[in-house]
Amino acid sequence: MADPVNSLDPIAEAHRQWSARWPEHADHMAAVTSVMRAQQLLLSRVEAALKPFGLTFAAYEALRLLAFTRSGSLPMGKMGERLMVHPASVTNVIGRLEQRGLVQRHPSPDDRRVVLAEITPAGLELAEESTTALHEASFGLPGFTAEQATEVTEALRAVRAAVGEVSA
């Protein structure tokens, strides 16, 4: 792996190339490419922290979401909405967690058409342990202050608002 301090920044180089050809688009290209690369780097760090627990970030998010609920359960459809993922992704993640005994699925007592995912005691314990590991890893942002993390969150919320996901 190249030394990041001494190596050429590929995004800066791409910006230079874009600026020579399409200067009116260079900044947007660099912004999007920077976000995509940051996502790759952060996901890699977060998943490294979760690996000892046998969890992907998607599985961790599902466990943590269920652990946050009062009852320990949610309808599968509601989980997809809250996790902002396709229903098939929720089904796959919950299926893998269920195989490990971390989650159980059962029909809702209120509406048999609705499938509930419910965290088990083992799932709750793993959610707590893995959350501690993510806290210790600063969610992949070691050295970031709380203020810097807030700035990133606010900047990315502006992106989300610009594309219509949330209100401005």
Buried (B, 14 or more C-beta within 10 A) or exposed (E): EEEEEEEEEEBEEBBEEBBEEEEEEBEEBBBEBBEEEBEEEBBEBBBEBBEEBEBBBBBBBBBBBBBEBEEBBBBBEBBBEBBEBEEEBBBBBBEBBBEBEBBBBEEEEEEEEEBBBBBBEEBBEBBEEBBEBBEEBEBBBEEBEEEEEEEEEEEEEEEEEEEEEEEE
